[in-house]
Amino acid sequence: MTASNNAADPVDGKAVAPVKERRRLLTGAGALAASGWVAGVTGGWMLKPTFSHAAGPIKMGIATDITGAIAPSGNANWQVAQFAVDQINKGGGILGRPIQLFLEDTASDPKIAVGNVRKLIQEKKVDVVLGGITSAMRQAIKDPIVNRGKTLYIYPQLYEGQECTPNLFNTGPTPAQQCDELIPYLIKTLGKKRFALPSANYVWPQLLNKYARKVIEANGGTVVFEEYYPLDQAEYSATIGKIRDGKVDCVFNTIIPPGLQPFVKQLYESGFQKNGGVVSCVYYDENLLNYHPANEMDGLVSCLDYFQAVDDPFSKKLQEDYAKMFPNTKYLFTAGSAATGMYRGVKFYEAAVIATKGDLTRDKVAAAMDKAKLANGPGGGAEMVPGKMHCKMNMYIAVCKVEGGKTRYEIVKKSEMVDPKEC
């Protein structure tokens, strides 16, 4: 989904994180150490299981953004991975074997990520890798994982689609699963027909907008303009002017951090929402409270595979157990940060290894993953579409409400087991 252009600073020929990012890493490191993670000699972190097995542990690698522009999402990712694995290990592991977790920081920087991911493959020799939030990140790390490392890769984030690489499974929503549900609601229920598509200039917005435009026009709407900006753009007065002059009544936003915050602020201050305009963004979830003030999110419409307002018993129990494991955390268990896709990916992997009777060979596990089904999960069950490397899942349209300075999402529509329409 999202991307970042954070750059490392060259010091004595070596790439290091900026001071602000180093401080974040120290904060993250403290949290990791407090949770039982052990720092590796060559970097990265390891979480040892509490019991052993004669055959040894199943090694699972997590590659996500502990630091960088989208660290709020990455930290939610690694916490959910730890939560899902803890559930499995407390239940006796997979066929009696515990899962051992290895974590590497992708730092919102594909260049840093490639080297760190190689450690998971070459040094830790993990059996599977889960992670990557941005599309640029997935593209950067899939080669050392899938092609060179010959390791199974599970990508958990909502994204632009068209990833049909063998041995790479996608467990987040696709454009079809989001746009086919959301856009008709915006046009036919809310009556918004004049769309602006302000976007970050990289692959996810470009391909998502291509799909969204077709759905908008098929449902009687009009795209007034579609524009792409540098990821770190901070001034949007010209864009706000086009929204006003073009009588846009729906902003379908795919701008991402760090340019996201100034855009949302300037749009809000222009009076767009106050004058009846609607903002929609398919990656907005409860974790977006980490990005900007609640009042700027009032009325925003999103479409995801899960919101905390979903009240089925399994989802509610997940939230209760997650809160017990991570009390008072600001990194929430929700959908847009790839957290639900991470949970789903871990559980799909568990189901596949059970189906192979413990054979961890990539081809065997991939063949089993291809037919895997989950009876339960955040927002409901899910099932892989055979031969497509994507999964069906429930989808929810929700509107953000602000009450007493706090946000909540009100679900207005549920669609069951929506097909990803990929590959």
C-alpha positions as CSV (number, residue, x, y, z in Angstrom):
1,M,0.0,0.0,0.0
2,T,1.9,3.0,1.3
3,A,5.5,4.0,0.5
4,S,8.2,6.1,2.0
5,N,11.2,8.1,0.7
6,N,13.1,8.3,4.0
7,A,16.8,8.3,3.3
8,A,19.7,7.1,5.4
9,D,22.5,9.5,6.2
10,P,26.0,8.5,5.0
11,V,28.5,8.4,7.8
12,D,32.0,7.1,7.1
13,G,30.6,5.3,4.1
14,K,27.8,3.6,6.1
15,A,24.1,4.1,6.0
16,V,22.6,5.0,9.3
17,A,19.2,6.2,10.4
18,P,18.7,9.9,11.2
19,V,18.8,10.9,14.9
20,K,15.0,11.0,15.2
21,E,14.8,7.5,13.7
22,R,17.5,6.2,16.0
23,R,15.6,7.5,19.0
24,R,12.5,5.7,17.7
25,L,14.5,2.5,17.4
26,L,15.7,2.8,20.9
27,T,12.1,3.2,22.1
28,G,11.1,0.2,20.0
29,A,14.0,-1.7,21.2
30,G,13.0,-1.1,24.8
31,A,9.5,-2.4,24.0
32,L,10.9,-5.4,22.3
33,A,13.3,-6.3,25.2
34,A,10.5,-5.8,27.7
35,S,8.4,-8.3,25.7
36,G,11.1,-11.0,25.8
37,W,12.8,-10.4,22.5
38,V,16.6,-10.9,22.3
39,A,18.8,-8.7,20.1
40,G,20.8,-10.6,17.6
41,V,24.6,-10.3,17.2
42,T,24.3,-9.1,13.7
43,G,21.2,-7.1,14.2
44,G,17.5,-8.0,14.3
45,W,15.5,-9.6,17.1
46,M,14.5,-13.1,18.1
47,L,11.7,-14.3,20.3
48,K,12.4,-17.7,21.7
49,P,9.5,-20.1,22.4
50,T,8.8,-21.2,25.9
51,F,9.0,-24.9,25.1
52,S,11.1,-27.1,22.7
53,H,10.6,-30.0,20.4
54,A,13.0,-32.7,19.2
55,A,12.6,-31.5,15.6
56,G,13.4,-27.9,16.6
57,P,11.2,-24.8,16.2
58,I,9.4,-23.6,13.1
59,K,11.3,-20.4,12.2
60,M,9.1,-17.5,11.1
61,G,10.5,-14.2,9.9
62,I,8.7,-10.9,10.3
63,A,10.0,-7.9,8.1
64,T,8.2,-4.7,8.9
65,D,8.7,-1.0,9.7
66,I,9.7,-0.6,13.3
67,T,11.2,2.8,12.4
68,G,10.5,5.2,9.5
69,A,7.6,7.3,8.2
70,I,5.1,4.4,8.6
71,A,6.3,3.0,11.9
72,P,2.9,3.2,13.5
73,S,1.7,0.6,11.0
74,G,4.8,-1.5,11.2
75,N,4.7,-1.6,15.0
76,A,1.1,-2.8,14.9
77,N,2.3,-5.4,12.4
78,W,4.9,-7.0,14.7
79,Q,2.7,-6.9,17.7
80,V,-0.1,-8.7,15.9
81,A,2.5,-11.3,14.6
82,Q,3.7,-11.8,18.2
83,F,0.1,-12.1,19.3
84,A,-0.9,-14.7,16.7
85,V,2.2,-16.8,17.3
86,D,1.7,-16.6,21.1
87,Q,-1.8,-18.0,20.6
88,I,-0.5,-20.9,18.6
89,N,2.4,-21.7,20.9
90,K,0.1,-21.6,24.0
91,G,-2.1,-24.1,22.2
92,G,0.9,-26.5,21.8
93,G,2.5,-25.0,18.6
94,I,1.9,-26.5,15.2
95,L,1.7,-30.3,15.5
96,G,3.7,-29.9,18.7
97,R,6.5,-27.7,17.3
98,P,6.7,-24.2,18.6
99,I,7.1,-21.2,16.4
100,Q,10.3,-19.1,16.9
101,L,9.9,-15.5,15.7
102,F,12.6,-13.4,14.1
103,L,12.1,-9.7,13.5
104,E,14.0,-7.4,11.1
105,D,13.3,-3.6,10.7
106,T,12.5,-2.6,7.1
107,A,12.7,1.0,8.3
108,S,10.3,2.4,5.7
109,D,13.3,2.2,3.3
110,P,13.5,-0.5,0.7
111,K,17.3,-0.1,0.4
112,I,17.8,-0.8,4.1
113,A,15.1,-3.5,4.0
114,V,16.8,-5.7,1.4
115,G,19.9,-6.2,3.5
116,N,17.9,-6.9,6.7
117,V,15.7,-9.4,4.9
118,R,18.7,-11.2,3.6
119,K,19.6,-11.9,7.3
120,L,16.3,-13.7,7.8
121,I,17.0,-15.9,4.8
122,Q,20.7,-16.4,4.9
123,E,21.5,-16.2,8.7
124,K,18.3,-17.2,10.5
125,K,17.2,-19.6,7.7
126,V,13.6,-18.9,8.4
127,D,10.9,-21.2,6.9
128,V,8.6,-18.3,5.9
129,V,8.7,-14.5,5.8
130,L,5.6,-12.3,6.5
131,G,5.6,-8.5,6.1
132,G,6.2,-5.5,4.0
133,I,3.7,-2.7,4.1
134,T,4.4,-0.6,1.0
135,S,4.2,-1.9,-2.5
136,A,7.7,-0.6,-3.1
137,M,8.8,-2.6,-0.1
138,R,7.2,-5.8,-1.4
139,Q,8.8,-5.3,-4.7
140,A,12.2,-4.8,-3.1
141,I,12.2,-7.7,-0.7
142,K,10.4,-10.4,-2.7
143,D,13.4,-11.2,-4.8
144,P,15.8,-12.0,-1.9
145,I,12.9,-14.0,-0.2
146,V,11.2,-15.8,-3.1
147,N,13.7,-16.0,-5.9
148,R,17.1,-16.0,-4.3
149,G,16.1,-17.4,-0.9
150,K,13.5,-19.8,-2.3
151,T,11.4,-19.1,0.8
152,L,7.6,-18.8,1.2
153,Y,6.5,-15.1,1.4
154,I,3.2,-13.8,2.8
155,Y,2.3,-10.2,2.1
156,P,-0.3,-8.9,4.5
157,Q,-1.2,-5.4,3.3
158,L,-4.1,-4.1,1.2
159,Y,-2.5,-3.2,-2.1
160,E,-3.0,-2.4,-5.8
161,G,-3.3,-6.0,-7.0
162,Q,-1.5,-7.7,-9.9
163,E,1.0,-9.6,-7.7
164,C,0.9,-13.1,-9.1
165,T,4.4,-14.4,-8.2
166,P,4.5,-18.1,-7.3
167,N,5.1,-18.8,-3.6
168,L,4.0,-15.2,-2.7
169,F,0.6,-15.2,-1.0
170,N,-1.4,-12.0,-0.5
171,T,-3.7,-11.8,2.6
172,G,-4.9,-8.2,2.4
173,P,-7.7,-6.7,0.3
174,T,-7.4,-5.9,-3.4
175,P,-8.9,-3.0,-5.4
176,A,-11.8,-5.2,-6.4
177,Q,-12.6,-6.0,-2.8
178,Q,-12.6,-2.4,-1.8
179,C,-13.7,-0.3,-4.8
180,D,-16.5,-2.6,-5.9
181,E,-18.1,-2.2,-2.5
182,L,-17.2,1.4,-1.6
183,I,-17.6,3.4,-4.8
184,P,-21.3,2.5,-5.5
185,Y,-22.0,3.4,-1.9
186,L,-20.4,6.8,-2.3
187,I,-22.3,7.5,-5.5
188,K,-25.7,5.9,-5.0
189,T,-26.2,6.1,-1.2
190,L,-24.3,9.4,-0.4
191,G,-25.0,11.0,-3.8
192,K,-21.4,12.1,-4.4
193,K,-20.6,12.0,-8.1
194,R,-17.7,14.4,-8.8
195,F,-14.5,12.8,-7.8
196,A,-10.9,14.1,-7.3
197,L,-8.1,11.6,-7.1
198,P,-5.1,13.3,-5.3
199,S,-2.4,10.7,-5.1
200,A,1.2,9.9,-4.0
201,N,3.3,9.2,-7.1
202,Y,4.0,5.5,-7.0
203,V,2.5,2.2,-8.0
204,W,-0.2,1.6,-5.4
205,P,-2.2,4.8,-6.2
206,Q,-1.6,4.6,-9.9
207,L,-3.1,1.1,-10.2
208,L,-5.8,1.6,-7.6
209,N,-6.9,4.8,-9.3
210,K,-7.0,3.0,-12.7
211,Y,-9.4,0.5,-11.2
212,A,-11.4,3.1,-9.2
213,R,-11.9,5.3,-12.3
214,K,-13.6,2.4,-14.1
215,V,-15.9,1.7,-11.2
216,I,-16.7,5.5,-10.8
217,E,-17.6,5.8,-14.4
218,A,-19.5,2.6,-14.5
219,N,-21.7,3.9,-11.7
220,G,-22.4,7.3,-13.2
221,G,-19.7,9.3,-11.5
222,T,-17.1,11.6,-13.0
223,V,-13.4,12.0,-12.3
224,V,-12.8,15.7,-12.3
225,F,-9.0,15.3,-11.9
226,E,-6.4,12.8,-11.1
227,E,-3.0,14.1,-10.0
228,Y,0.3,12.6,-8.5
229,Y,2.6,14.3,-6.0
230,P,6.0,13.6,-4.5
231,L,5.6,11.6,-1.3
232,D,7.0,14.4,0.9
233,Q,5.0,17.3,-0.7
234,A,3.8,19.7,1.9
235,E,1.9,22.4,0.0
236,Y,-1.5,21.6,-1.6
237,S,-3.1,25.0,-2.2
238,A,-3.3,24.5,-5.9
239,T,-4.9,21.1,-5.4
240,I,-7.4,22.6,-2.9
241,G,-8.2,25.2,-5.5
242,K,-9.0,22.6,-8.2
243,I,-11.2,20.7,-5.7
244,R,-13.2,23.9,-5.0
245,D,-13.3,25.2,-8.6
246,G,-14.2,21.7,-10.0
247,K,-17.1,21.4,-7.6
248,V,-15.7,18.1,-6.4
249,D,-17.9,16.5,-3.8
250,C,-15.8,13.4,-3.1
251,V,-12.0,13.3,-2.5
252,F,-10.8,9.7,-3.1
253,N,-7.4,10.1,-1.4
254,T,-4.3,8.0,-1.9
255,I,-1.8,10.5,-0.6
256,I,0.3,8.8,2.1
257,P,2.8,9.9,4.9
258,P,4.7,12.2,5.1
259,G,2.6,14.2,2.5
260,L,-0.7,12.9,4.0
261,Q,-0.8,15.1,7.1
262,P,-0.4,18.5,5.4
263,F,-2.9,17.5,2.7
264,V,-5.6,16.4,5.2
265,K,-5.0,19.5,7.3
266,Q,-5.2,21.9,4.4
267,L,-8.3,20.2,2.9
268,Y,-10.1,20.4,6.3
269,E,-9.1,24.0,6.8
270,S,-10.5,24.9,3.4
271,G,-14.0,23.9,4.6
272,F,-14.4,21.1,2.2
273,Q,-16.1,18.7,4.7
274,K,-18.1,21.6,6.3
275,N,-19.5,22.4,2.9
276,G,-20.8,18.9,2.3
277,G,-17.8,17.2,0.7
278,V,-16.8,13.6,1.6
279,V,-13.3,12.3,2.0
280,S,-12.8,8.6,1.3
281,C,-9.6,6.6,1.7
282,V,-9.3,2.8,1.7
283,Y,-6.4,2.5,4.1
284,Y,-7.9,4.6,6.9
285,D,-8.5,2.6,10.1
286,E,-8.3,3.2,13.9
287,N,-4.5,3.4,13.8
288,L,-4.7,6.6,11.7
289,L,-5.2,8.4,15.1
290,N,-1.4,8.3,15.2
291,Y,-1.2,10.5,12.1
292,H,-3.5,13.5,12.6
293,P,-6.2,15.1,14.8
294,A,-9.5,13.4,15.2
295,N,-11.6,16.3,13.9
296,E,-9.9,16.1,10.5
297,M,-11.2,12.5,10.1
298,D,-14.9,13.2,10.9
299,G,-17.1,11.8,8.2
300,L,-14.3,10.0,6.4
301,V,-15.5,6.8,4.6
302,S,-13.4,3.7,4.4
303,C,-13.8,0.1,3.2
304,L,-11.7,-2.6,4.9
305,D,-11.8,-6.2,5.9
306,Y,-12.3,-5.3,9.6
307,F,-13.1,-2.4,12.0
308,Q,-13.1,-2.6,15.7
309,A,-16.9,-2.0,15.5
310,V,-17.3,-5.5,14.1
311,D,-19.0,-7.2,17.0
312,D,-18.9,-10.9,16.2
313,P,-17.8,-13.0,19.2
314,F,-14.5,-14.2,17.7
315,S,-13.4,-10.6,16.7
316,K,-14.3,-9.2,20.1
317,K,-12.4,-12.0,21.9
318,L,-9.3,-11.2,19.7
319,Q,-9.5,-7.6,20.8
320,E,-9.8,-8.5,24.5
321,D,-6.8,-10.9,24.3
322,Y,-4.7,-8.4,22.3
323,A,-5.4,-5.7,24.9
324,K,-4.3,-8.1,27.7
325,M,-1.0,-8.8,25.9
326,F,-0.4,-5.2,24.9
327,P,-2.1,-3.0,27.5
328,N,-2.4,0.7,26.7
329,T,-0.7,0.2,23.4
330,K,-1.1,2.9,20.8
331,Y,-0.5,0.3,18.0
332,L,-4.0,-1.1,17.5
333,F,-5.2,-4.4,16.1
334,T,-7.1,-3.2,13.1
335,A,-7.1,-3.6,9.3
336,G,-5.5,-0.8,7.3
337,S,-2.1,-1.2,8.9
338,A,-1.9,-4.8,7.5
339,A,-2.5,-6.1,11.1
340,T,-5.5,-8.2,10.0
341,G,-3.6,-9.5,7.0
342,M,-0.7,-10.4,9.3
343,Y,-3.0,-12.4,11.6
344,R,-4.6,-14.1,8.7
345,G,-1.2,-14.9,7.1
346,V,0.1,-16.5,10.3
347,K,-3.1,-18.6,10.6
348,F,-3.1,-19.6,6.9
349,Y,0.5,-20.8,7.4
350,E,-0.4,-22.8,10.5
351,A,-3.3,-24.4,8.5
352,A,-1.0,-25.2,5.6
353,V,1.7,-26.8,7.8
354,I,-0.9,-28.9,9.5
355,A,-2.1,-30.1,6.1
356,T,1.4,-31.1,5.1
357,K,1.7,-33.1,8.4
358,G,4.6,-30.9,9.4
359,D,6.5,-30.9,6.1
360,L,8.0,-27.4,5.9
361,T,9.3,-27.7,2.3
362,R,8.2,-24.5,0.4
363,D,6.5,-26.4,-2.4
364,K,4.5,-28.6,0.0
365,V,3.4,-25.7,2.2
366,A,2.6,-23.5,-0.9
367,A,0.4,-26.2,-2.3
368,A,-1.5,-26.5,1.0
369,M,-1.8,-22.7,1.3
370,D,-3.4,-22.7,-2.1
371,K,-6.4,-24.5,-0.7
372,A,-6.4,-23.2,2.9
373,K,-9.5,-22.0,4.7
374,L,-10.0,-20.2,8.0
375,A,-13.3,-20.6,9.9
376,N,-12.6,-17.5,12.0
377,G,-10.5,-14.4,12.0
378,P,-10.8,-10.6,12.6
379,G,-14.0,-9.6,10.7
380,G,-14.8,-13.3,9.9
381,G,-13.3,-16.3,8.2
382,A,-11.3,-16.3,4.9
383,E,-10.3,-18.7,2.2
384,M,-7.6,-18.8,-0.4
385,V,-8.8,-18.8,-4.0
386,P,-7.1,-21.9,-5.5
387,G,-4.5,-20.9,-8.1
388,K,-4.9,-17.2,-7.4
389,M,-2.6,-16.6,-4.3
390,H,-5.2,-14.2,-2.9
391,C,-8.1,-14.8,-0.5
392,K,-11.8,-14.1,-0.2
393,M,-12.8,-12.2,2.9
394,N,-15.7,-10.2,4.4
395,M,-15.5,-6.4,3.6
396,Y,-17.0,-3.6,5.6
397,I,-17.8,0.0,4.7
398,A,-17.5,2.3,7.7
399,V,-17.9,6.1,8.4
400,C,-15.7,7.8,10.9
401,K,-17.5,9.6,13.7
402,V,-16.0,12.0,16.2
403,E,-17.5,12.2,19.7
404,G,-15.9,14.1,22.6
405,G,-12.6,14.5,20.6
406,K,-12.4,10.7,20.0
407,T,-13.0,8.8,16.8
408,R,-15.0,5.7,16.2
409,Y,-16.1,3.9,13.0
410,E,-19.7,3.1,12.4
411,I,-20.2,0.2,10.0
412,V,-22.8,1.0,7.4
413,K,-22.5,-2.1,5.1
414,K,-21.1,-5.6,5.2
415,S,-20.4,-7.8,2.2
416,E,-19.6,-11.5,2.8
417,M,-16.6,-13.4,1.3
418,V,-15.8,-10.9,-1.5
419,D,-13.7,-12.3,-4.3
420,P,-10.3,-10.6,-4.9
421,K,-10.6,-10.9,-8.7
422,E,-6.8,-11.3,-9.1
423,C,-4.4,-13.5,-11.1
